[in-house]
Amino acid sequence: MAGVSVLILTKNEETNIERCIDSVSWSDDIVVYDSLSDDRTVELAEKLGARVVKRKFDNWSAHQNWGVENIDFKHPWVYYTDADETCDDQLRAELQNLPETGEGFSAFQVRRKDYFMGRWLKRSQLYPTWITRVFRPDKIRYERLVNPVAVVDGATGKLEGHIIHYPFSHGVGHWFDRHNKYSQMEATDLVEEVAAKVGFGDFFSRDAATKRRALKTMAYRMPGRPVLMFGYLYFFRLGLLDGLPGLRYSIMRSMYEYMIDLKVAEIRYKEQMNEGEML
């Protein structure tokens, strides 16, 4: 009698899938949405009773939009999680009670705790950041190629429980490989977003997507973004109190921002070259 379906996105997650499914075993409708894994992810998921839907990954928003539009969920509420995440006991209890407490809402946001080297990155990972992870499928859509923004039709509430995230469960090398791909998509989105006109009122908009675009445009126009990111996370946000994991993570995040900057510069250089050839 869970009353909430679970959607797990996977791609070669044999390391994490059993732990993730165990944490949501209270649901009687667990759907593993797999991007054509070539390891034991699907085998393990089916062994644990999950049903598997397969689709080749293209980009984050398109992939997630296809999932919420085409997967036949058993329940009106869906909890979306990645395979390297689990839900804590408080969040589990809230999700189980959602059919009674969710009346009048279209979605709910949840906070996430990120762990690195056995330590919660409480300060250097911008906690608390609220992310939309519980929703009615017919009331949500996603935008952007990477780090998609959830656009909700209706009221959004907040749950007090936490998602526990292990972003380095595949190792630091995997994190860099993944963020190398993410940085290309971020750069593509960023070129388009910065080119768009942003009004002063957009910074105070109640629409999350509008506000995010305005802040991102302002941030990109600031010189020395990677260095500023390190200073913000490590000193202003007190990531130094997260110990050695906080220092290492702050450096890695600044490197990621530099990767984005380099790829934005590359895109613009190619655009200028193409324009020159057309003249």
C-alpha positions in Angstrom: 0.0 0.0 0.0 2.8 2.4 -0.8 0.8 4.5 -3.2 4.0 5.9 -4.8 5.9 4.5 -7.8 9.7 4.7 -7.9 11.6 5.7 -11.1 15.3 4.8 -11.1 17.6 6.0 -13.9 20.4 3.7 -14.7 23.4 3.2 -17.0 25.9 0.5 -16.0 25.0 0.7 -12.3 25.6 -2.8 -11.1 27.7 -1.3 -8.3 24.8 0.7 -6.9 21.5 -0.8 -8.1 20.9 -3.3 -5.3 21.5 -0.7 -2.5 19.2 1.7 -4.3 16.4 -0.8 -4.8 16.7 -2.0 -1.2 16.1 1.6 0.0 12.8 1.8 -1.9 11.6 -1.8 -1.4 8.5 -0.4 0.4 7.1 0.5 -3.0 5.2 -2.1 -5.0 6.0 -0.4 -8.3 9.8 0.1 -8.9 10.7 1.0 -12.5 14.3 0.9 -13.6 14.6 3.2 -16.6 17.8 1.9 -18.2 20.0 3.5 -20.9 21.0 0.2 -22.5 23.5 -1.0 -19.8 26.0 -3.6 -20.8 26.8 -4.8 -17.3 24.6 -6.7 -14.8 22.3 -3.7 -13.9 19.2 -5.1 -15.6 19.8 -8.6 -14.4 20.2 -7.5 -10.8 17.2 -5.1 -11.0 14.9 -7.9 -12.3 16.2 -10.3 -9.7 15.0 -7.8 -7.0 11.6 -7.5 -8.6 11.9 -4.3 -10.5 10.4 -3.9 -13.9 12.8 -2.5 -16.6 12.1 -0.1 -19.3 15.0 0.5 -21.8 15.7 3.5 -24.0 18.9 4.8 -25.6 20.0 8.0 -23.8 20.2 11.2 -25.9 20.1 14.1 -23.4 18.8 14.6 -19.9 15.7 16.6 -20.5 14.6 14.5 -23.5 15.3 11.3 -21.7 13.4 12.3 -18.6 10.5 13.8 -20.5 10.1 10.5 -22.5 10.1 8.6 -19.2 7.3 10.6 -17.5 5.2 10.7 -20.7 5.5 7.0 -21.7 6.1 4.8 -18.7 2.9 3.4 -17.3 3.2 4.0 -13.6 0.9 2.1 -11.2 0.4 5.1 -8.9 -0.4 8.8 -9.4 2.8 9.9 -7.5 6.4 9.1 -8.6 9.6 9.4 -6.7 12.5 9.7 -9.0 16.0 8.7 -7.9 19.4 7.9 -9.5 21.0 4.6 -8.8 23.8 6.1 -6.7 21.2 7.5 -4.2 19.1 6.1 -1.4 16.3 7.6 0.7 16.6 7.9 4.4 14.0 6.7 6.9 12.3 10.0 7.3 11.9 10.5 3.5 10.6 6.9 3.3 7.9 7.6 5.8 6.9 10.8 4.1 6.6 9.1 0.7 4.5 6.3 2.1 2.1 8.8 3.6 2.0 11.0 0.4 -1.3 9.7 -0.9 -2.9 11.3 2.2 -0.7 14.3 2.6 -0.1 15.3 -1.0 -3.6 16.6 -1.8 -3.4 20.0 -3.6 0.2 19.6 -4.7 1.7 18.6 -8.1 5.3 18.0 -6.9 7.6 18.0 -3.9 11.2 19.1 -3.4 13.7 17.1 -1.3 17.1 17.9 0.1 20.2 15.8 -0.7 23.3 14.9 1.2 26.4 14.2 -0.9 29.2 12.0 0.4 32.8 11.9 -0.6 35.5 9.8 1.0 33.1 8.8 3.7 32.2 12.4 4.6 29.1 14.4 4.1 30.0 17.5 2.1 27.7 19.7 4.2 29.3 23.0 3.3 31.2 22.6 0.0 28.2 21.0 -1.8 25.9 23.9 -1.3 23.6 22.2 1.2 20.7 22.7 1.5 19.7 22.7 -2.2 16.1 21.7 -2.8 15.5 19.5 -5.9 12.2 18.3 -7.4 12.1 14.6 -7.1 8.5 13.7 -6.2 5.8 14.5 -8.8 2.6 13.7 -10.6 3.8 12.6 -14.1 1.2 14.6 -15.9 2.3 17.8 -14.1 6.0 17.9 -14.9 8.4 18.5 -17.8 12.1 19.1 -18.0 14.3 21.6 -19.7 18.1 21.9 -20.5 20.5 19.3 -21.9 22.2 18.6 -18.5 21.2 19.3 -14.9 17.6 19.6 -16.2 15.2 22.1 -14.7 11.9 20.7 -13.6 8.9 22.8 -14.7 5.9 22.0 -12.6 2.3 22.7 -13.4 0.8 23.5 -10.0 1.9 23.9 -6.4 5.2 22.4 -5.2 5.7 21.5 -1.6 8.7 20.4 0.5 9.5 17.1 2.3 11.8 17.0 5.3 13.6 13.7 4.7 16.8 13.4 2.7 18.2 11.7 -0.4 21.6 10.2 0.4 23.9 10.6 -2.6 27.2 8.7 -3.4 28.5 10.6 -6.5 31.9 8.9 -6.3 30.7 5.3 -5.9 32.3 4.5 -9.3 35.5 6.3 -8.5 37.0 9.8 -9.1 37.9 8.8 -12.7 34.3 8.1 -13.5 33.3 11.5 -12.0 35.7 13.2 -14.4 34.6 11.2 -17.4 31.0 12.1 -16.7 31.6 15.7 -16.0 33.7 16.0 -19.2 30.5 15.0 -21.1 28.3 17.3 -18.8 30.6 20.3 -19.5 30.0 20.0 -23.2 26.2 20.1 -22.7 26.5 22.8 -20.1 28.6 24.9 -22.5 26.0 24.5 -25.3 23.2 25.5 -22.9 25.2 28.4 -21.5 25.9 29.9 -24.9 22.2 30.0 -25.6 21.2 31.3 -22.1 23.8 34.1 -22.0 22.7 35.2 -25.5 19.2 35.6 -24.2 18.1 39.0 -22.9 17.8 39.1 -19.1 15.8 41.8 -17.3 16.5 43.1 -13.8 13.2 41.6 -12.5 14.3 38.1 -13.7 16.7 37.9 -10.7 13.7 38.1 -8.3 11.3 36.0 -10.4 9.2 33.4 -8.6 9.7 31.1 -11.6 12.7 28.9 -10.8 13.8 28.5 -14.4 13.7 32.3 -15.1 15.6 33.1 -12.0 18.2 30.4 -12.6 18.8 31.7 -16.2 19.3 35.2 -14.9 21.8 34.1 -12.2 23.7 31.9 -14.6 24.0 34.7 -17.1 25.3 37.0 -14.4 27.8 34.4 -13.1 29.2 33.6 -16.5 29.9 37.3 -17.2 32.0 37.5 -14.1 35.8 37.2 -14.8 37.7 34.3 -13.3 34.7 32.1 -12.7 36.7 28.9 -11.8 38.7 30.7 -9.2 35.6 32.4 -7.8 33.9 29.0 -7.6 36.7 27.6 -5.5 36.7 30.6 -3.2 33.0 30.5 -2.9 32.8 26.8 -2.0 36.0 26.6 0.2 36.0 29.9 2.0 32.6 31.6 1.8 30.6 28.4 2.2 33.2 27.1 4.7 34.0 24.0 2.7 37.3 24.0 4.6 35.3 22.6 7.6 34.6 19.5 5.4 38.3 18.6 5.8 40.4 17.1 3.0 37.3 15.9 1.1 36.0 19.5 1.1 39.3 20.8 -0.3 39.5 18.1 -3.0 35.8 18.6 -4.0 36.1 22.4 -4.2 39.2 22.0 -6.5 37.3 19.5 -8.7 34.3 21.8 -9.0 36.5 24.7 -10.0 38.1 22.5 -12.6 34.6 21.6 -13.9 33.8 25.3 -14.3 37.1 25.8 -16.2 36.1 22.9 -18.6 32.8 24.7 -19.3 34.6 28.0 -20.0 37.0 26.3 -22.4 34.2 24.7 -24.3 32.1 27.9 -24.4 35.2 29.6 -25.9 35.6 26.8 -28.4 31.9 27.0 -29.5 32.2 30.7 -30.0 35.4 30.4 -31.9 33.9 27.9 -34.3 30.8 30.2 -34.7 33.1 33.1 -35.6 35.1 31.0 -38.1 31.8 29.8 -39.7 30.6 33.4 -40.0 33.9 34.5 -41.5 33.6 31.7 -44.1 30.1 32.9 -45.0 31.3 36.5 -45.7 
